[in-house]
Amino acid sequence: MPTDFASLRAQFDLPKGVIYLDGNSLGPLPSAAAARVAKTITEEWGKLLITGWNKAGWMAQPSAVGDRIAKLIGAEAGSVVMGDTLSIKVYQALATALEMNPKRRVILSDTGNFPSDLYMADGLCRTLGPDYILKTVAPEEVLDAIDDTVAVTLITEVDYRTGRKHDMKAITKRAHEKGALTVWDLAHSAGALPVHLAACNADFAIGCTYKYLNSGPGGPAFIYVAPRHQEKARPALSGWLGHQQPFAFDLDYTPGNGIERMRVGTPPVLQLAALEAALDIWEQADMADVRAKSIALIDRFIAGVEGSFPDLTLASPRDGTLRGSQASFRHPEGYDIMQALIANGVIGDFRAPDILRFGFTPLYINENDVDMAVAILADIMTQSLWDRPEYKTRSRVT
């Protein structure tokens, strides 16, 4: 049955008079999330107290929710677990992969990767010693740069600035041919487009849930470990909940079974409750339908923008199959233009040095939103409404 996008849109609390094109940075509030979290607070925490870990299923939440995420990213059951932040999961996956490939010392990434991923990789290399290096190349050079010195690749499937999409299957195949492992960052993929971790034979993947998956600010991250690696992947961050018997309080660490060993600290129960409410919406959507509509909405937006004011330069791939669920444009006054847009009810965001970034999530964005956003942007550009002092002061979050 085709996805009923109008029904899905009705399941979000969207402020009146706002066109929200920033779900690629923070997804909006699912209507059911507040009640779900309130129930967790009052009925579970409030009445069950510490017994909620058993009676309310809190301890099982990370794996149970992980299995729901797995369905959205083409992963096997029992291969995804929730918890901690994305940066923590990047470190965990990289350290584990390096230990599994001990004769090599190179982490390969690209210059378009999200800086935090690169910071974590560089910090890990510094900890391990001078023989370990982070090598970065231009995004389009990644495939050719994979050689027999590379231990692991760290690639974000969809570029956070331009939306350019890497070829997961081709890169993973080349990495394996050269004896390397792969870590895929799905921050801008999960919930944005079909992901095929198992079919692509990926080794590790990580991602956040507060963007397209709508778990709320600070929502928990996830980590994927291919089933073939799970019993030999030693978690570098050996947290007590990754122990085989955490409540035995053994002074020596014994990794848990399967994906459970990648747990670190106490799970964020309240945020997982919000994520569960969001996933209830996702289970009413077909990802192929979401992808098709996403491409159509972005194509419509690009055509509208370029037909109105050619001084905005498209930074995203024009071919929808080669990008994620966003459209980015370059302009020297990009920050000021975005602030003017936000002030006029169109929320996107800005990425230095000059990118206006717009995310399109068909779960709550439709053709009318696209046309209205183009009209408002046209008004701002033709009348130079962005050229005002109040739009030039940089906020801490852009």
C-alpha positions as CSV (number, residue, x, y, z in Angstrom):
1,M,0.0,0.0,0.0
2,P,1.4,3.5,-0.9
3,T,2.6,5.6,2.0
4,D,-0.1,8.1,3.1
5,F,2.0,11.2,3.6
6,A,-0.9,13.4,4.6
7,S,-1.6,11.0,7.5
8,L,2.1,11.0,8.6
9,R,2.2,14.8,8.5
10,A,-0.7,15.0,10.8
11,Q,1.3,13.1,13.4
12,F,3.8,15.9,13.9
13,D,3.4,19.0,16.0
14,L,4.5,21.7,13.5
15,P,4.3,25.4,14.5
16,K,1.7,27.3,12.5
17,G,3.2,29.7,10.0
18,V,6.5,27.8,9.8
19,I,7.9,25.8,6.9
20,Y,10.4,23.5,8.5
21,L,13.3,22.6,6.2
22,D,15.8,21.7,8.9
23,G,14.9,18.2,9.8
24,N,18.3,17.2,8.5
25,S,19.7,19.0,11.6
26,L,16.9,18.4,14.2
27,G,13.6,16.6,13.4
28,P,10.3,18.1,14.7
29,L,8.3,16.8,17.6
30,P,6.1,13.8,16.9
31,S,2.7,14.5,18.4
32,A,2.8,11.3,20.5
33,A,6.2,11.9,21.9
34,A,5.2,14.2,24.8
35,A,2.6,11.7,26.1
36,R,5.0,8.8,25.7
37,V,7.8,10.6,27.6
38,A,5.3,11.8,30.2
39,K,4.1,8.2,30.7
40,T,7.7,7.0,31.2
41,I,8.2,9.7,33.8
42,T,5.0,9.4,35.7
43,E,3.9,5.8,35.3
44,E,7.2,4.2,35.1
45,W,9.9,6.3,36.9
46,G,7.3,7.8,39.2
47,K,5.5,4.6,40.3
48,L,7.9,1.9,39.6
49,L,11.1,3.7,40.7
50,I,14.1,1.5,40.2
51,T,12.0,-1.6,39.5
52,G,11.3,0.0,36.1
53,W,14.6,-1.4,34.8
54,N,12.9,-4.8,34.9
55,K,9.2,-4.2,35.0
56,A,9.1,-1.4,32.3
57,G,11.8,-3.0,30.2
58,W,14.3,-0.2,30.4
59,M,17.3,-2.5,30.4
60,A,16.1,-4.2,27.2
61,Q,15.3,-0.9,25.4
62,P,18.7,-0.3,23.7
63,S,18.5,-3.6,21.8
64,A,14.7,-3.6,21.2
65,V,14.9,-0.1,19.7
66,G,18.1,-1.1,17.9
67,D,16.1,-3.8,16.1
68,R,13.6,-1.2,15.0
69,I,16.4,1.0,13.6
70,A,17.9,-2.0,11.9
71,K,14.8,-2.3,9.7
72,L,15.4,1.3,8.4
73,I,19.1,0.8,7.6
74,G,19.0,-2.6,6.0
75,A,20.6,-4.4,8.9
76,E,20.1,-7.8,10.3
77,A,18.1,-8.4,13.5
78,G,20.4,-8.3,16.5
79,S,23.1,-6.1,14.9
80,V,22.2,-2.6,16.2
81,V,22.2,-1.3,19.7
82,M,21.4,2.2,21.0
83,G,23.2,4.4,23.5
84,D,25.7,7.3,24.0
85,T,26.4,10.0,21.4
86,L,27.5,9.7,17.8
87,S,31.0,10.8,18.6
88,I,31.3,8.1,21.2
89,K,30.1,5.5,18.7
90,V,32.6,6.8,16.1
91,Y,35.4,6.3,18.5
92,Q,34.1,2.9,19.5
93,A,33.7,1.6,16.0
94,L,37.1,2.9,14.8
95,A,39.0,1.6,17.8
96,T,37.4,-1.8,17.4
97,A,38.1,-2.0,13.7
98,L,41.8,-1.0,14.2
99,E,42.3,-3.7,16.7
100,M,40.8,-6.2,14.3
101,N,43.3,-5.2,11.6
102,P,46.4,-4.9,13.7
103,K,49.1,-4.9,11.0
104,R,47.8,-1.6,9.5
105,R,47.8,1.9,10.9
106,V,45.9,4.2,8.5
107,I,42.3,5.5,8.9
108,L,41.1,6.8,5.6
109,S,38.4,9.5,5.5
110,D,37.5,12.5,3.3
111,T,37.7,16.2,3.6
112,G,34.0,16.6,3.3
113,N,33.4,14.4,6.4
114,F,31.7,15.9,9.5
115,P,34.5,17.5,11.5
116,S,33.6,15.7,14.7
117,D,34.2,12.4,13.0
118,L,37.7,13.6,12.0
119,Y,38.4,15.0,15.5
120,M,37.6,11.6,17.0
121,A,39.7,9.7,14.5
122,D,42.6,12.1,15.0
123,G,42.4,11.9,18.8
124,L,42.3,8.1,18.6
125,C,45.5,8.1,16.4
126,R,47.2,10.4,18.9
127,T,46.3,8.1,21.7
128,L,47.6,5.0,19.9
129,G,50.9,6.6,18.9
130,P,52.8,8.2,16.1
131,D,52.5,5.2,13.8
132,Y,48.8,5.7,13.5
133,I,47.6,8.4,11.0
134,L,44.3,9.8,9.8
135,K,44.5,10.3,6.0
136,T,41.9,12.5,4.3
137,V,41.4,12.9,0.5
138,A,38.8,14.8,-1.5
139,P,35.4,13.0,-1.5
140,E,35.6,12.0,-5.1
141,E,39.1,10.5,-4.5
142,V,38.1,8.0,-1.8
143,L,37.7,4.9,-3.9
144,D,41.1,5.3,-5.6
145,A,42.8,6.1,-2.2
146,I,41.9,2.8,-0.7
147,D,45.1,0.7,-0.8
148,D,46.8,-2.0,1.2
149,T,48.0,0.4,3.9
150,V,44.5,1.3,5.0
151,A,43.1,-0.4,8.1
152,V,39.7,1.1,8.1
153,T,37.7,3.7,6.1
154,L,35.5,6.2,8.0
155,I,33.0,7.6,5.5
156,T,29.8,9.6,6.1
157,E,27.5,8.3,3.4
158,V,25.8,11.6,2.8
159,D,27.9,14.8,3.0
160,Y,26.5,17.1,5.7
161,R,27.1,20.3,3.7
162,T,26.3,19.4,0.1
163,G,24.3,16.3,0.4
164,R,26.6,14.4,-2.0
165,K,26.1,10.6,-1.6
166,H,29.0,8.1,-1.5
167,D,28.5,4.7,-3.2
168,M,28.5,2.4,-0.1
169,K,28.5,-0.8,-2.1
170,A,31.5,0.2,-4.3
171,I,33.6,1.6,-1.5
172,T,32.9,-1.4,0.8
173,K,33.8,-3.8,-2.0
174,R,37.1,-1.9,-2.7
175,A,38.0,-1.8,1.0
176,H,37.5,-5.5,1.4
177,E,39.5,-6.2,-1.8
178,K,42.4,-4.3,-0.2
179,G,42.0,-5.9,3.2
180,A,40.4,-2.9,4.9
181,L,37.3,-2.7,7.1
182,T,34.6,0.0,6.8
183,V,32.9,2.3,9.2
184,W,29.8,4.1,7.8
185,D,28.4,7.2,9.4
186,L,24.6,7.3,8.7
187,A,23.8,10.6,10.4
188,H,22.3,12.0,7.1
189,S,21.2,8.6,5.7
190,A,19.1,6.9,8.3
191,G,15.5,8.0,7.7
192,A,16.5,10.0,4.6
193,L,17.1,7.2,2.1
194,P,17.2,3.4,1.8
195,V,20.3,2.1,3.4
196,H,21.5,-1.5,2.7
197,L,24.2,-2.3,5.3
198,A,23.8,-6.1,5.0
199,A,23.5,-6.2,1.3
200,C,26.6,-4.0,0.9
201,N,28.5,-6.2,3.3
202,A,29.4,-3.3,5.6
203,D,31.4,-4.0,8.7
204,F,30.4,-1.2,11.1
205,A,28.0,1.7,11.0
206,I,27.0,4.4,13.4
207,G,24.4,7.2,13.3
208,C,22.3,9.6,15.3
209,T,18.5,9.7,15.7
210,Y,17.7,13.3,16.3
211,K,17.7,14.3,12.6
212,Y,15.5,12.4,10.3
213,L,14.4,9.9,13.0
214,N,13.0,12.6,15.2
215,S,14.1,11.5,18.6
216,G,14.6,15.1,19.9
217,P,17.7,17.2,20.8
218,G,20.4,15.0,22.2
219,G,18.7,11.8,21.1
220,P,20.8,8.6,21.4
221,A,23.1,7.3,18.8
222,F,23.3,3.7,17.4
223,I,26.0,1.4,16.4
224,Y,25.9,-1.5,13.9
225,V,28.3,-4.4,13.9
226,A,28.0,-7.0,11.2
227,P,27.0,-10.4,12.7
228,R,30.2,-12.0,11.3
229,H,32.3,-9.7,13.5
230,Q,30.3,-9.6,16.7
231,E,32.1,-12.3,18.6
232,K,35.6,-11.1,17.8
233,A,34.9,-7.3,18.0
234,R,36.3,-6.2,21.3
235,P,34.7,-2.9,22.5
236,A,37.5,-0.4,23.2
237,L,35.1,1.4,25.5
238,S,34.5,-1.4,27.9
239,G,31.5,-0.1,29.8
240,W,29.8,-2.1,32.5
241,L,26.6,-2.6,30.5
242,G,28.7,-4.2,27.7
243,H,29.8,-6.8,30.2
244,Q,28.5,-10.3,29.8
245,Q,27.1,-10.2,33.4
246,P,27.0,-6.5,34.4
247,F,25.3,-7.3,37.8
248,A,27.9,-9.9,38.7
249,F,30.2,-6.9,39.3
250,D,33.2,-8.8,38.2
251,L,36.4,-6.8,38.4
252,D,37.6,-8.3,35.1
253,Y,35.8,-7.3,31.9
254,T,34.2,-10.1,29.8
255,P,32.5,-8.8,26.6
256,G,28.8,-9.5,26.4
257,N,27.3,-11.7,23.6
258,G,26.7,-10.3,20.2
259,I,25.8,-6.6,19.8
260,E,25.2,-6.3,23.5
261,R,29.0,-5.9,24.0
262,M,28.9,-2.5,22.3
263,R,26.8,-1.1,25.1
264,V,28.7,1.3,27.3
265,G,26.8,3.3,29.9
266,T,23.3,3.6,31.3
267,P,20.8,4.0,28.5
268,P,18.9,7.3,28.1
269,V,15.4,6.0,29.0
270,L,13.5,9.2,28.4
271,Q,15.1,9.9,25.0
272,L,14.5,6.3,24.0
273,A,10.8,6.7,24.9
274,A,10.6,9.8,22.5
275,L,12.4,7.8,19.8
276,E,9.9,4.9,20.2
277,A,7.1,7.4,19.5
278,A,8.9,8.6,16.4
279,L,9.5,5.1,15.2
280,D,5.8,4.3,15.4
281,I,5.4,6.9,12.6
282,W,8.2,5.4,10.6
283,E,6.6,2.0,10.7
284,Q,3.7,3.5,8.6
285,A,6.1,4.6,5.9
286,D,7.7,2.8,3.0
287,M,11.3,3.9,2.6
288,A,11.1,3.6,-1.2
289,D,8.1,6.0,-1.2
290,V,9.9,8.4,1.1
291,R,13.0,8.4,-1.2
292,A,11.0,9.0,-4.3
293,K,9.0,11.8,-2.8
294,S,12.2,13.4,-1.3
295,I,13.8,13.5,-4.7
296,A,10.7,15.0,-6.3
297,L,10.4,17.7,-3.6
298,I,14.0,18.7,-3.9
299,D,13.9,18.7,-7.7
300,R,10.9,21.1,-7.4
301,F,12.8,23.3,-5.0
302,I,15.9,23.5,-7.1
303,A,13.9,24.3,-10.2
304,G,12.0,27.0,-8.3
305,V,15.2,28.6,-6.9
306,E,17.2,28.6,-10.1
307,G,14.2,29.9,-12.1
308,S,13.9,32.9,-9.8
309,F,17.4,34.0,-8.8
310,P,20.4,32.4,-10.5
311,D,22.9,34.2,-8.2
312,L,22.4,31.3,-5.7
313,T,24.7,28.5,-6.9
314,L,23.6,24.9,-6.4
315,A,26.1,23.0,-4.2
316,S,24.3,19.7,-4.2
317,P,24.3,17.1,-7.0
318,R,21.6,17.8,-9.5
319,D,20.9,14.1,-10.0
320,G,18.6,13.1,-7.1
321,T,20.0,9.6,-6.9
322,L,23.5,11.0,-6.1
323,R,22.4,13.1,-3.1
324,G,20.7,12.7,0.3
325,S,17.5,14.4,1.3
326,Q,18.8,18.0,1.2
327,A,19.5,20.8,-1.2
328,S,22.3,23.2,-0.6
329,F,23.1,26.5,-2.3
330,R,26.1,28.8,-2.1
331,H,26.0,32.6,-1.7
332,P,28.6,35.0,-0.2
333,E,25.9,36.3,2.1
334,G,24.5,32.9,3.0
335,Y,24.3,33.5,6.7
336,D,22.3,36.7,6.4
337,I,20.0,35.3,3.8
338,M,19.2,32.3,6.1
339,Q,18.5,34.6,9.0
340,A,16.1,36.6,6.9
341,L,14.4,33.3,5.8
342,I,14.0,32.2,9.4
343,A,12.6,35.5,10.4
344,N,10.0,35.1,7.6
345,G,8.9,31.6,8.6
346,V,11.2,29.3,6.5
347,I,13.7,27.5,8.7
348,G,16.8,26.0,7.2
349,D,20.3,26.4,8.4
350,F,23.8,27.7,7.4
351,R,27.1,25.9,7.1
352,A,30.3,27.9,6.8
353,P,31.6,29.3,4.8
354,D,28.8,30.1,2.4
355,I,26.2,27.3,2.3
356,L,22.4,27.6,2.8
357,R,21.2,24.2,3.6
358,F,17.6,22.9,3.2
359,G,16.3,19.5,4.4
360,F,13.3,17.8,2.8
361,T,11.5,15.2,4.8
362,P,8.3,13.9,3.1
363,L,6.9,12.8,6.4
364,Y,5.9,16.4,7.1
365,I,6.9,18.5,4.0
366,N,4.8,18.7,0.9
367,E,4.7,20.5,-2.5
368,N,2.8,23.5,-1.1
369,D,5.6,24.0,1.5
370,V,8.2,23.9,-1.3
371,D,6.4,26.5,-3.4
372,M,5.8,28.8,-0.5
373,A,9.5,28.5,0.6
374,V,10.6,29.4,-3.0
375,A,8.2,32.4,-3.0
376,I,9.5,33.7,0.3
377,L,13.1,33.3,-0.7
378,A,12.4,35.1,-4.0
379,D,11.0,38.0,-2.1
380,I,14.0,38.2,0.2
381,M,16.4,38.1,-2.7
382,T,14.7,40.4,-5.1
383,Q,14.2,43.1,-2.4
384,S,17.5,42.5,-0.6
385,L,15.7,42.0,2.6
386,W,18.6,40.0,4.0
387,D,20.8,43.2,4.0
388,R,19.8,44.3,7.5
389,P,21.9,44.7,10.6
390,E,19.8,42.2,12.7
391,Y,20.6,39.4,10.2
392,K,24.4,39.9,10.4
393,T,25.0,39.0,14.0
394,R,26.3,35.4,14.2
395,S,24.5,33.2,16.8
396,R,26.4,30.4,18.5
397,V,24.4,27.8,16.5
398,T,24.1,28.6,12.8
